[in-house]
């Protein structure tokens, strides 16, 4: 698409293990458009984080990208050298990890960790000397202020353990935004935070996206978060995309049985006292999967035709879903 900032086609990422080959991401297509927030949702093990680690070139042995294209802002990222890819990470694409406490270096102050990113990627800094140090410090203070950390000049000298969980998440976002990236990948940014702090962090990301005009890929397992903050949503299951489209349409009228099951399992205030309907069964083992619908064993609508490979189908304007039932109601 003309307004696509990130275009991923046919991405396949595998891990070679003693038990066999694990296909964590199998034929995934992703588009993140300029200025939008794309929500990527699915239960643990669905391939959300591995997909975007592949985009960032951060998949390590025994994993590797077996096939697919990753085009960012017109550049083929898979064709870049390791040095060229390092230049893209942090400057053009930034990623916040799930656990800020372990992602931040406990031996370095917050100021030193922001400075590392600026030293590596900010080409507008003065070449050397006191002017460079002053520019780095000023930008670091500005970034902490941007994410709402008070007394930024003083707190630059503090270590991660001196901050609360919510503050550490804000610091992670500040580090990610230090070079004003075009795309922020936020991987479960509210993990281990209480509900009030979760809301603050998500509002912060939405506010900064609007102010900087950047794109956001928000990885989460919470459809409530997606409904409130994302323009479009992509639902993943067992390494594949099973549904995608505008958030309001997907949540208002889900097409894939898995998306329907996710929504049916969410507690709602208006349904107080009524039973929650969980999705029965378990996610299939990703080793040696048969060529069939991966939701087959858990689907109430399964039939013999589902025992063959199922491709994504058009489910309306800007909507697709991986289910043989798509289109049957119109037929």
C-alpha positions as CSV (number, residue, x, y, z in Angstrom):
1,X,0.0,0.0,0.0
2,X,1.1,3.6,-0.7
3,X,0.9,4.6,3.0
4,X,2.5,1.5,4.4
5,X,5.6,2.2,6.5
6,X,6.3,-1.4,7.2
7,X,5.4,-4.3,4.8
8,X,6.1,-7.9,5.8
9,X,5.3,-10.6,3.3
10,X,5.4,-14.4,3.8
11,X,7.6,-14.2,7.0
12,X,8.6,-17.7,8.3
13,X,10.8,-17.9,11.4
14,X,11.8,-21.3,12.7
15,X,13.7,-22.6,15.7
16,X,15.8,-25.8,15.5
17,X,15.4,-27.7,18.8
18,X,16.2,-31.2,20.0
19,X,12.5,-32.1,19.9
20,X,12.2,-30.9,16.3
21,X,11.7,-27.8,14.2
22,X,9.4,-25.2,15.7
23,X,7.8,-22.9,13.2
24,X,7.0,-20.0,15.5
25,X,6.0,-17.7,12.6
26,X,4.5,-19.2,9.5
27,X,3.7,-17.2,6.4
28,X,2.9,-14.0,8.3
29,X,1.9,-10.8,6.4
30,X,2.0,-7.5,8.3
31,X,1.4,-3.9,7.3
32,X,1.9,-0.9,9.6
33,X,0.7,2.3,8.0
34,X,2.2,5.7,8.6
35,X,0.9,7.4,11.7
36,X,-1.4,4.5,12.8
37,X,-1.4,2.2,15.8
38,X,-1.7,-1.5,14.9
39,X,-2.7,-3.9,17.6
40,X,-1.3,-7.4,17.5
41,X,-3.2,-9.7,19.8
42,X,-3.2,-13.4,20.6
43,X,-2.4,-15.7,23.6
44,X,1.1,-16.6,24.7
45,X,3.0,-18.5,22.1
46,X,1.0,-17.2,19.1
47,X,4.1,-15.7,17.5
48,X,3.5,-12.0,18.2
49,X,6.9,-11.1,19.7
50,X,8.8,-13.4,17.4
51,X,7.3,-11.7,14.4
52,X,8.5,-8.3,15.4
53,X,11.9,-9.6,16.7
54,X,12.3,-10.9,13.2
55,X,11.5,-7.5,11.8
56,X,14.2,-6.0,14.1
57,X,16.7,-8.7,13.1
58,X,16.9,-9.8,16.7
59,X,16.2,-13.6,16.3
60,X,19.2,-15.5,17.6
61,X,20.3,-19.1,17.2
62,X,18.8,-21.7,17.2
63,X,16.2,-19.5,15.5
64,X,16.4,-18.0,12.0
65,X,14.3,-16.4,9.3
66,X,13.7,-19.1,6.7
67,X,11.8,-16.9,4.2
68,X,9.9,-13.8,3.6
69,X,10.4,-10.1,2.9
70,X,10.6,-7.2,5.3
71,X,10.4,-3.7,3.7
72,X,10.6,-0.6,5.9
73,X,10.1,2.8,4.4
74,X,11.1,1.4,1.0
75,X,14.2,-0.4,2.2
76,X,14.6,-4.2,2.2
77,X,15.8,-4.9,5.8
78,X,16.7,-8.5,5.1
79,X,19.2,-7.2,2.5
80,X,21.1,-5.0,4.9
81,X,24.4,-5.9,6.5
82,X,24.5,-6.3,10.3
83,X,26.1,-2.9,10.6
84,X,23.4,-1.3,8.5
85,X,20.7,-3.0,10.5
86,X,22.2,-1.8,13.7
87,X,21.9,1.8,12.4
88,X,18.1,1.2,11.6
89,X,17.4,-0.2,15.1
90,X,17.0,2.7,17.6
91,X,17.1,5.4,14.9
92,X,14.2,4.4,12.6
93,X,12.6,1.5,14.5
94,X,12.6,1.2,18.3
95,X,11.3,-1.6,20.4
96,X,10.3,-1.7,24.1
97,X,10.6,-5.1,25.8
98,X,8.1,-6.8,28.0
99,X,9.9,-6.5,31.4
100,X,11.5,-3.1,32.0
101,X,13.3,-4.3,35.2
102,X,15.3,-6.9,33.3
103,X,15.6,-4.9,30.0
104,X,17.3,-1.9,31.7
105,X,20.9,-2.3,32.7
106,X,21.0,-2.2,36.5
107,X,24.7,-1.1,36.5
108,X,24.1,2.1,34.5
109,X,22.2,5.2,35.4
110,X,19.2,6.2,33.4
111,X,21.1,9.1,31.9
112,X,23.9,6.8,30.7
113,X,21.4,4.4,29.1
114,X,19.7,7.2,27.2
115,X,23.1,8.6,26.2
116,X,24.1,5.3,24.7
117,X,21.3,5.4,22.2
118,X,22.0,9.0,21.3
119,X,25.7,8.4,20.9
120,X,25.0,5.5,18.5
121,X,22.2,7.0,16.4
122,X,21.8,10.8,16.7
123,X,23.6,12.3,13.7
124,X,22.6,15.8,14.7
125,X,24.8,16.0,17.8
126,X,28.0,18.1,17.8
127,X,31.1,16.1,16.8
128,X,32.9,16.1,20.1
129,X,33.7,17.8,23.4
130,X,31.6,19.7,25.9
131,X,29.1,20.8,23.2
132,X,28.3,17.1,22.5
133,X,28.0,16.2,26.2
134,X,25.7,19.2,26.8
135,X,23.5,18.3,23.8
136,X,23.2,14.7,25.0
137,X,22.3,15.8,28.5
138,X,19.7,18.3,27.2
139,X,18.1,15.7,25.0
140,X,18.0,13.1,27.8
141,X,16.3,15.6,30.1
142,X,13.8,16.4,27.3
143,X,13.0,12.7,26.8
144,X,12.4,12.1,30.5
145,X,10.2,15.1,30.6
146,X,8.3,13.9,27.5
147,X,7.3,10.7,29.3
148,X,6.2,12.5,32.4
149,X,9.1,11.9,34.8
150,X,9.4,14.8,37.2
151,X,12.8,16.4,38.3
152,X,14.4,14.9,35.1
153,X,17.8,16.5,35.6
154,X,18.2,14.9,39.1
155,X,16.7,11.5,38.1
156,X,19.2,11.1,35.2
157,X,21.7,10.2,37.8
158,X,19.6,7.4,39.4
159,X,19.7,3.7,38.7
160,X,16.7,1.6,37.5
161,X,16.1,0.0,40.9
162,X,15.3,3.5,42.3
163,X,12.2,3.8,40.1
164,X,8.8,2.1,40.4
165,X,7.6,-0.3,37.8
166,X,5.5,2.3,36.0
167,X,8.5,4.7,36.0
168,X,10.8,2.1,34.5
169,X,8.3,1.5,31.7
170,X,8.3,5.2,31.0
171,X,12.1,5.2,31.0
172,X,12.1,2.3,28.5
173,X,9.8,4.4,26.3
174,X,12.1,7.5,26.7
175,X,15.1,5.4,25.5
176,X,13.1,4.0,22.6
177,X,12.0,7.5,21.5
178,X,15.3,9.2,22.0
179,X,16.1,9.4,18.3
180,X,12.4,10.1,17.3
181,X,11.9,6.7,15.4
182,X,9.3,6.4,12.7
183,X,8.0,3.1,14.2
184,X,7.7,2.1,17.9
185,X,7.2,-1.6,18.6
186,X,5.7,-1.8,22.1
187,X,5.9,-5.4,23.3
188,X,3.4,-5.9,26.2
189,X,4.2,-2.4,27.6
190,X,2.0,-2.9,30.6
191,X,3.2,-6.3,31.8
192,X,3.3,-6.5,35.7
193,X,1.8,-3.1,36.2
194,X,-1.4,-2.3,38.2
195,X,-4.5,-1.2,36.3
196,X,-4.0,2.5,37.0
197,X,-0.4,2.6,35.8
198,X,-1.3,0.5,32.8
199,X,-3.8,3.2,31.7
200,X,-1.2,5.9,32.2
201,X,1.5,4.1,30.1
202,X,-1.0,3.4,27.3
203,X,-2.2,7.0,27.3
204,X,1.4,8.1,27.2
205,X,2.1,6.1,24.1
206,X,-1.1,7.4,22.4
207,X,-0.2,11.0,23.2
208,X,3.4,10.7,22.0
209,X,2.2,9.0,18.8
210,X,-0.1,11.9,18.1
211,X,2.6,14.5,18.9
212,X,5.5,12.9,17.0
213,X,3.4,11.5,14.1
214,X,5.0,8.1,14.5
215,X,3.5,4.6,13.9
216,X,3.0,2.1,16.7
217,X,2.8,-1.7,16.7
218,X,1.2,-2.6,20.1
219,X,1.7,-6.2,21.0
220,X,-0.7,-7.4,23.7
221,X,-3.0,-10.2,24.8
222,X,-5.7,-7.7,25.9
223,X,-8.4,-7.0,23.4
224,X,-9.7,-4.2,25.7
225,X,-6.4,-2.4,25.2
226,X,-6.6,-2.8,21.5
227,X,-10.2,-1.6,21.4
228,X,-9.3,1.7,23.1
229,X,-5.9,2.5,21.5
230,X,-5.5,0.8,18.1
231,X,-6.8,1.8,14.6
232,X,-6.4,-1.7,13.2
233,X,-6.0,-5.1,14.8
234,X,-4.2,-8.3,13.7
235,X,-5.1,-11.5,15.5
236,X,-2.5,-14.3,15.7
237,X,-2.9,-18.0,16.6
238,X,-0.2,-20.7,16.5
239,X,2.2,-18.7,14.4
240,X,-0.3,-17.5,11.8
241,X,-2.5,-14.4,11.3
242,X,-6.1,-15.5,11.5
243,X,-7.9,-12.2,11.3
244,X,-7.2,-8.5,10.6
245,X,-9.0,-5.3,9.9
246,X,-10.2,-2.1,11.4
247,X,-10.5,-2.5,15.2
248,X,-14.1,-1.5,15.6
249,X,-15.2,-3.8,12.9
250,X,-13.2,-6.8,14.1
251,X,-14.4,-6.4,17.7
252,X,-17.9,-5.6,16.7
253,X,-18.3,-8.5,14.2
254,X,-15.5,-11.0,14.5
255,X,-15.2,-13.4,11.5
256,X,-12.8,-16.1,12.8
257,X,-14.0,-18.5,15.5
258,X,-10.8,-17.8,17.5
259,X,-11.5,-14.1,17.6
260,X,-15.1,-14.9,18.5
261,X,-13.8,-17.1,21.3
262,X,-11.4,-14.4,22.6
263,X,-14.2,-11.9,22.8
264,X,-16.6,-14.4,24.4
265,X,-14.1,-15.1,27.2
266,X,-13.8,-11.4,28.3
267,X,-15.7,-10.5,31.5
268,X,-18.1,-7.6,31.0
269,X,-19.8,-5.5,33.6
270,X,-23.1,-5.7,31.8
271,X,-23.0,-9.5,32.0
272,X,-22.4,-9.7,35.7
273,X,-23.4,-13.1,37.2
274,X,-23.4,-14.8,33.8
275,X,-20.8,-17.5,33.1
276,X,-17.7,-16.8,31.0
277,X,-17.2,-19.0,28.0
278,X,-13.5,-20.0,27.7
279,X,-12.0,-21.5,24.5
280,X,-11.9,-25.2,25.1
281,X,-8.7,-27.2,24.4
282,X,-5.1,-26.1,24.0
283,X,-2.9,-24.4,21.5
284,X,-1.4,-27.1,19.2
285,X,2.3,-28.2,19.5
286,X,4.2,-26.2,16.8
287,X,6.5,-29.1,16.0
288,X,5.3,-31.2,13.1
289,X,2.0,-29.4,12.6
290,X,-0.2,-31.1,10.0
291,X,-1.2,-29.0,6.9
292,X,-4.7,-28.0,8.2
293,X,-6.5,-25.2,10.1
294,X,-4.5,-24.7,13.3
295,X,-7.7,-23.9,15.3
296,X,-9.3,-27.2,14.1
297,X,-9.2,-29.1,17.4
298,X,-10.8,-26.2,19.4
299,X,-13.3,-25.0,16.8
300,X,-17.1,-25.7,17.3
301,X,-17.6,-25.2,13.5
302,X,-14.9,-27.6,12.3
303,X,-15.6,-29.8,9.3
304,X,-13.6,-32.1,7.0
305,X,-12.6,-29.2,4.7
306,X,-10.7,-27.7,7.5
307,X,-8.2,-30.6,7.4
308,X,-6.5,-29.0,4.3
309,X,-4.5,-25.8,4.4
310,X,-6.7,-22.7,4.9
311,X,-5.6,-19.4,3.4
312,X,-6.6,-15.8,4.3
313,X,-9.8,-14.8,2.7
314,X,-11.3,-11.4,2.0
315,X,-14.0,-10.7,4.7
316,X,-15.0,-7.2,3.6
317,X,-13.4,-3.9,2.8
318,X,-9.9,-3.9,4.5
319,X,-10.8,-7.1,6.3
320,X,-9.4,-10.7,6.0
321,X,-9.8,-13.9,8.0
322,X,-8.3,-17.4,7.7
323,X,-11.5,-19.5,7.8
324,X,-13.4,-21.6,5.2
325,X,-16.7,-20.2,6.5
326,X,-15.9,-16.7,5.1
327,X,-18.3,-16.0,2.3
328,X,-20.6,-18.9,3.0
329,X,-23.3,-16.7,4.5
330,X,-23.3,-14.5,1.4
331,X,-23.4,-17.5,-1.0
